[in-house]
Amino acid sequence: MSDVKAIEELGNKYKELRAEIAKIIVGQDDTVDQVLYAILAGGHALLIGVPGLAKTLLVHTIAEAIGLDFKRIQFTPDLMPSDILGSEILDEHRKFKFIKGPIFSNIILADEINRTPPKTQAALLEAMQERSVTIAGHNHKLAKPFFVLATQNPIEQEGTYPLPEAQLDRFMFSIHLDYPSFNEEVQVVKNTTSDKKETITSLLNASEIESYQQLIRRIPVADNVVEYAVKLVSKTRPDSLNATELVKNYIDWGAGPRASQNLIIAAKVNAAVNGKFSPDIEDVKAVAFPILNHRIVKNYKAEAEGISDREIINSLL
């Protein structure tokens, strides 16, 4: 099949996926799009929202719709790296046998990743980066495709271990979930308090997702679009020649080169699912906020004056 035909097929499949997910998930359109974009781009996503916004249900529904294995890990202060990765045990023949941990799945929901100590966070983040784990000197490859969708609760920060900026950078998207609108909440209550049960049909499988990921990589990008993405990222750095006054006054650290790479990959996905054969500057702008918002570090002055990430990023766009 030609790439042109494959992009058209991806656009149609994406519409079907969205309709299937909407059977269970009411609203949250941007969130669903961004999670699906991360999956098609082969990246990971961090979901930030207060309890009760159906983060777990959202991830579970998406995993069902795209036909992938799904495991949920509840992060707690006493969780050890071996609880995630697995460990070696002595079997009845006195031979060491590796028992796989929950990380050996296609989609991992790392629930409340900031509740667990840095040692355990690091074990997960290493697996995200390397797509493999090393136990007792033996390297074990993870399933393909492999995605981590981590959640963070922005309230109740007591007893938490916030992810350092270098580790946040491993996540392609940082997705902020908002409360539903009045009409959406009415619909949620109706759906969840009746005896009606919706079932989700799997529309894809692992090999199809991998082929779509390779297709996204093959999509050509014009030089001016790449230059726009790189210039946008460089504008977030206070010591850059492109930095605006707002950035110089309110930002300590800007985004690194990984942000530029992610902007282009995500722009390709945005173009492909909307039936375009090459991304333009509008596609870069469409994905800029969830890619940049966790990669800029505001200073004390920004916090004191209530300057938001969105305000800074919108000014750059």
C-alpha positions in Angstrom: 0.0 0.0 0.0 1.3 3.5 -0.9 2.0 6.0 1.9 -0.8 8.3 0.5 -3.3 5.5 0.8 -2.0 4.5 4.2 -2.4 8.1 5.5 -6.0 8.2 4.2 -6.7 4.9 5.9 -5.1 6.2 9.2 -7.4 9.2 9.0 -10.5 7.0 8.7 -9.3 4.6 11.4 -8.7 7.5 13.7 -12.3 8.8 13.3 -13.5 5.3 14.1 -11.3 5.1 17.2 -12.5 8.4 18.5 -16.2 7.3 18.0 -15.4 4.0 19.8 -13.7 5.8 22.8 -16.6 8.3 23.0 -19.0 5.4 23.9 -17.3 5.4 27.4 -15.5 8.7 27.7 -17.7 11.8 27.6 -15.9 14.9 26.5 -12.1 15.2 27.2 -11.6 15.5 23.4 -8.2 17.2 23.6 -7.0 14.7 26.2 -8.0 11.7 24.1 -6.4 13.2 21.1 -3.1 13.8 22.9 -2.9 10.3 24.4 -3.6 8.8 20.9 -1.0 11.2 19.3 1.6 10.0 21.9 0.8 6.4 21.0 1.0 7.0 17.2 4.3 8.9 17.7 5.7 6.2 20.0 6.0 8.5 23.0 4.9 8.6 26.6 2.4 10.9 28.3 1.9 12.4 31.8 -1.7 13.0 32.8 -2.2 15.7 35.5 -5.6 16.1 37.1 -7.5 15.9 40.4 -9.0 12.6 41.5 -12.3 11.5 39.9 -11.7 12.7 36.3 -11.6 9.1 35.0 -7.9 9.0 34.1 -7.7 5.3 34.7 -10.9 4.6 32.8 -9.6 6.8 29.9 -6.4 4.8 29.6 -8.2 1.5 30.0 -10.7 2.4 27.3 -8.0 3.6 24.9 -6.0 0.3 25.5 -9.1 -1.7 24.7 -10.0 0.3 21.6 -6.5 -0.1 20.1 -6.3 -3.8 21.1 -3.2 -3.7 23.4 -2.4 -5.3 26.7 -2.8 -3.0 29.6 -1.4 -3.1 33.2 -2.0 -0.6 36.0 0.6 0.0 38.7 -0.4 1.9 41.8 2.7 3.8 42.9 3.1 4.0 46.7 6.0 5.0 49.0 7.0 1.4 49.7 7.0 0.3 46.0 10.4 -1.2 45.0 11.9 -1.3 41.5 11.5 -5.2 41.5 7.7 -4.7 42.0 7.7 -3.1 38.6 10.4 -4.8 36.6 10.3 -8.3 38.1 12.8 -10.4 39.9 14.8 -13.6 39.8 13.7 -16.5 42.1 15.1 -20.0 42.7 12.9 -22.6 41.2 12.4 -26.2 42.3 15.5 -27.3 40.4 17.6 -24.7 42.2 18.0 -22.7 39.0 17.3 -18.9 38.8 14.1 -18.1 37.0 13.1 -14.6 36.0 9.5 -13.7 36.9 8.4 -10.8 34.8 6.9 -7.7 36.5 3.9 -5.7 35.3 6.1 -3.5 33.1 6.1 -6.3 30.5 2.9 -5.1 28.8 2.0 -2.7 25.9 0.4 0.1 27.9 1.4 0.8 31.5 -0.7 3.1 33.6 1.7 4.4 36.3 -0.8 5.7 38.7 0.4 8.6 40.9 4.0 8.4 39.8 5.0 11.1 42.3 3.9 9.0 45.3 6.9 6.7 45.0 10.6 7.3 45.9 13.2 8.4 43.2 14.8 4.9 43.0 11.5 3.4 41.8 10.7 6.3 39.5 14.1 5.9 38.0 13.6 2.2 37.3 10.4 3.0 35.3 11.9 6.0 33.5 15.0 3.9 32.4 12.6 1.3 31.0 10.7 4.1 29.1 13.9 5.3 27.6 15.7 2.0 26.8 12.6 -0.1 26.0 14.3 -2.9 28.0 15.2 -3.8 31.6 18.4 -5.3 33.0 17.9 -7.8 35.9 21.0 -9.6 37.4 23.0 -8.8 34.4 20.5 -10.1 31.9 18.8 -7.7 29.5 15.1 -8.3 28.8 13.3 -6.6 25.9 9.9 -5.0 26.6 6.8 -5.7 24.5 6.4 -3.7 21.3 4.7 -1.2 21.1 5.4 0.1 24.6 3.8 3.2 26.2 3.8 4.6 29.7 0.9 6.8 30.6 1.7 8.2 34.1 -0.7 10.2 36.3 -0.1 12.9 38.8 -2.4 14.4 41.3 -1.7 18.2 41.5 -3.2 18.5 45.0 -2.1 16.7 48.2 1.6 17.3 47.7 2.6 16.0 51.2 4.6 12.9 51.1 5.2 13.1 47.3 8.4 12.9 45.3 8.0 15.4 42.4 9.7 14.2 39.1 12.9 16.2 38.4 12.9 18.2 35.1 15.3 15.8 33.4 12.8 13.0 34.0 9.8 15.0 33.1 11.6 15.6 29.7 11.1 11.8 29.0 7.4 12.4 28.6 6.4 13.6 25.1 3.2 15.2 26.4 2.1 16.6 29.7 -1.7 16.6 29.6 -3.8 18.7 32.0 -7.3 17.3 32.6 -10.0 19.8 33.5 -13.4 19.3 35.1 -16.1 18.4 32.7 -18.7 21.0 31.5 -22.1 21.0 33.1 -23.7 19.1 30.2 -20.8 16.6 30.1 -21.1 15.9 33.8 -24.9 15.3 33.5 -24.1 12.8 30.7 -21.4 11.1 32.8 -23.9 10.7 35.8 -26.6 9.3 33.5 -24.2 6.8 31.9 -22.6 5.6 35.2 -25.7 5.3 37.3 -27.8 3.1 35.0 -27.6 -0.6 34.2 -26.5 0.1 30.6 -23.1 -1.3 29.8 -21.1 -0.2 26.7 -18.6 -2.6 25.2 -15.5 -1.5 23.3 -14.5 -3.1 20.1 -10.8 -3.4 19.3 -10.1 -1.6 16.0 -6.3 -2.1 15.8 -3.6 -4.5 16.9 0.1 -4.2 17.9 1.5 -4.8 14.4 -0.9 -2.2 12.9 0.1 0.4 15.4 3.8 -0.3 14.7 3.2 0.1 11.0 1.4 3.5 11.6 4.3 4.6 13.7 6.7 3.9 10.9 4.4 5.7 8.4 4.4 8.8 10.7 8.2 8.7 10.6 8.2 8.6 6.8 6.0 11.7 6.4 8.1 14.5 4.8 8.4 17.9 6.5 9.4 21.2 4.8 12.5 22.9 6.1 10.6 26.0 7.1 8.4 24.0 9.4 11.4 22.3 11.1 13.0 25.8 11.5 9.8 27.2 13.0 9.7 24.3 15.6 13.4 24.8 16.5 13.0 28.6 16.7 9.9 28.2 18.9 11.8 26.0 21.3 14.9 28.3 21.4 12.5 31.2 22.3 11.8 29.4 25.6 15.5 29.7 26.7 16.2 32.9 28.6 19.8 33.2 27.4 18.8 32.7 23.7 18.9 35.5 21.2 15.3 34.7 20.3 14.1 35.0 23.9 11.3 37.5 24.5 11.1 39.9 27.4 8.5 37.7 29.1 10.8 34.6 28.9 13.8 36.6 30.2 11.8 37.9 33.1 9.9 34.8 34.1 11.7 31.6 33.0 14.8 30.0 34.6 15.2 27.2 32.2 13.8 26.5 28.7 13.1 23.4 26.7 15.9 21.2 25.3 16.3 19.7 21.8 14.0 16.8 22.7 11.1 19.3 22.6 12.0 20.2 19.0 12.0 16.6 18.0 8.7 15.9 19.7 7.1 19.0 18.1 7.9 17.7 14.6 6.8 14.1 15.3 3.5 15.2 17.0 2.9 17.7 14.1 3.3 14.8 11.7 0.6 12.9 13.6 -1.7 15.9 13.7 -1.4 16.3 10.0 -1.8 12.6 9.2 -5.0 12.1 11.3 -6.5 15.2 9.6 -5.8 13.9 6.1 -2.7 16.0 5.3 0.3 14.5 3.7 2.8 16.9 5.3 2.6 19.1 8.4 2.6 22.8 8.3 3.2 25.5 11.0 -0.4 25.3 12.2 0.2 21.6 13.0 3.2 22.5 15.1 1.2 25.2 16.9 -1.6 22.7 17.6 0.7 20.4 19.6 2.9 23.1 21.2 1.3 23.5 24.6 1.3 19.9 25.9 4.9 19.4 24.6 6.3 22.6 26.1 4.4 23.2 29.3 6.4 20.7 31.4 9.7 21.7 29.8 9.9 25.3 31.0 10.9 26.1 34.5 9.3 29.3 35.8 11.2 31.5 38.4 9.9 32.8 41.7 8.8 36.0 40.1 6.4 34.2 37.7 4.9 32.2 40.6 4.5 35.4 42.7 2.8 37.3 39.9 0.6 34.4 38.8 2.1 34.1 35.3 0.9 30.7 33.9 2.7 28.4 31.5 -0.1 28.9 29.0 0.3 32.6 29.0 4.1 32.3 28.3 3.6 29.7 25.5 0.7 31.6 23.9 2.9 34.7 23.8 5.6 32.7 22.0 3.1 31.3 19.4 
